[in-house]
């Protein structure tokens, strides 16, 4: 199993003066779930080099067994510091693609032409495409094989408007994930705030929030077996 993980390069939380990036748990759980099953994982970002970690996800409150494993794993940390350049990645070289969330993707992956083309290619090859929390933002401009938005008529989830309100970033983010999925014709549903909830519709797998990363990883793994 060769799996491409696409992470954000964006580290500024709007004009708040605070930092953002990717959410550690949403990377770490799927990374280890897949790695422990023998997956060969490549990490890429729009700019290449170090993928920024959202400081809010690297706290005792946000800690899980997987984030602790990451914090004690020099190999994984080295990979995060030296990601490949997204433009150099080809769908032909991988069996699936996975996008961890964090607020960063709202600013770069949502409109990144290389990311858009890559997802469209994976989808055209009917390979699993998986996203968790804020990462479905990367589907904002992606079209399906029929020329419509890829999410149109598909069951999808992602970080909910009420969860964004709870973290008080509704007026900071460039758009809301739930609204973007709905406006592109996605059949959006959600679980309780902060509860694990993930959906699969064909090769498209989406998870609602950080707690959903494990469900997404399991669905991705099942799709590859």
Secondary structure, DSSP 8 states (H G I E B T S, - for coil): -EEEEEE----B-TTSS-B--B-HHHHHHHHHHHHTTT-EEEEEESS-B---B-GGGSSGGG--HHHHHHHT-HHHHHHHHTBEEGGG--GGG-SEEEE--SGGGGTTTTT-HHHHHHHHHHHHTT-EEEEETTGGGGGTT-B-TTSSBTTTTSEE--S-HHHHHHTT-TTTSSS-HHHHHHHTT-EE---STTS--EEEETTEEEE-SGGGHHHHHHHHHHHH-
